[in-house]
Amino acid sequence: MSQGPDHQRDVIAELDFHVEAGVDLCLDEQPHDRFSETGEASPWRPAPTRRGSQSPESLPRVEQPGDAPQTDPAPLRRELPPRGQAPAAPPARTYGQSASAKPGEAAGDARARARDVATLEELEALLANFDGCPLKFTAKNLVFADGNPASKLMFIGEAPGADEDRVGKPFMGRSGQLLDRMMAAIGLDRTKAYVTNIVPWRPPGNRNPTPQEVSICKPFIERQIELANPHVIVCLGSPATQAITGTKDGILKARGRFYPYRVGDREVKALATLHPAYLLRQPLQKRLAWRDFRLLKATLDGKA
């Protein structure tokens, strides 16, 4: 049965569509087992060209079966060592130098590096050059600390927020303003306290830092506490409380209690209390935070 010109035009249009879509190979209707083929090349035939396309003479020459073999490029497969010979050891890596390092490896590298610093300034410079925490690559600034490092009181939060990330100092937004008012209520300000976070980079979306991120940054905050050498630590919020004290309790159960914390060869008190950001969301809980700050005031005055 003869086909009319309309059918031929439709077939050509369909072929043009497949060529435009990137189809460059026609397959048979029956499957082929390529692993069992002998490797003999099939007769070469020039591919049909579309109407209006380049002529075969203008196209790059395709190697034919009778052509002389060209020099093969370097093999893509890695050569295996002879039987009985151990493979060569991989090149040495310095873990913690990139965000691709595993959390345990990055934490170990952080612990080794933090142990060698002798001042808070050296620790800040070390953090600025540390690439083992992925949060560094999504944050704008390193948020190290604020206040008086010579003070005997140290506040530790969980992580910077958007305002802190922009300014580069901890507790700069609304939660920082509330913390300043809470400190002022017991006669303190930032000249009489040292303020920092367990994680110095802002997590995306102001989420809580993950346990892996906390474990990577924990050697730095531990070394920061040793160098600041406070007498009393105030843990603001559940992540900071759990990271510093090791408790698994939630903050509502852990708050209002002092936990022992070792700083060098001596033991200091770590008080757990509510984070100012939580108090902004739950204003009725400010009464609990006020009790905690009264306890803090009594401790600083030597009455508790």
Phi, psi and omega in degrees: 000121183285145179259142181280175180296331179295320179294318179297320179295323178294320179297316180295320178296322178293320177296319177299321179297317180293323179294317177296329180282354177103005179288124181230012183211134177259132180253153177285165177286337180261140179290153180240139174267096185290337180288335182266358180289150184280351181091359178289132183284142176279155181305137182278136176228138179293142179285143178294147181255154178280161175293134179083000180272181181291153178284158180301330181292332182274351181276155176301143182290136179260134181295133180257164184302328184275353183290155177291140180294141177267165180291125181289144173291179180299137181300142181278333182277138179283132180289134178278148178290159178302154180301133180091351180258133182290141178294155181293143180291142178294158179297149182294142178241148174255102183290152181089358180269355177211161182291349180279353179292148178292150183305318180296321179291318179294321179294320177296320177294319179297319181295319180292322181286319181296329182295335186272346183279148185245347181223164177294327178295319177294323179294319177296319177295323178296316179296324180296334181254005182271125183248014185279347180256123182299337181297335181298328186275352176250350180267158178275318186222156169282128178251097188271296184194170176210163179095204186253107181292345178275356179290158178266006179239132184229123174261134181231119175262194184265309184195157179291156172256195183295317180294318179294322179295325180286319184276325182092016177226150182285150175054065180250345182268210181297321178294327176292322177296320177294320178298320178298320179292323177294321177293319180296331181295338178245020174082026181240161169211187186285349173281348181244013180210158178244127189239133180203188179225159176287333177240123186272003179237146183286126172289145181301137177071015181060027177286167175290145176296144180285161176303326178293318179294322178294319181294327178291319184273347185300320178300330180287317180291326177295319178290326178296321177295318180298319182286324178287327175055058181280168174265329180225136177244136175246116180267118183262106177096167185292313181302317180293318180298314181292323181290323184275315185268338182084001179287153177257359181288151172291165187292328180293333176271328184275337186296154177079009182236146175266136177243143176285142178219131182273126174237101184066237182259012180230168182244133179242171180263137176240116182263130177265133178212178185280146179283140178304327178296324176293322179293330176292328178277331182233077185299332181295340180278000178297333179297325177291318179296326179294322176298318180296320181287330173294321176296321178297316180299316179297323179293316180294329179275000180078021181257001181221000000 
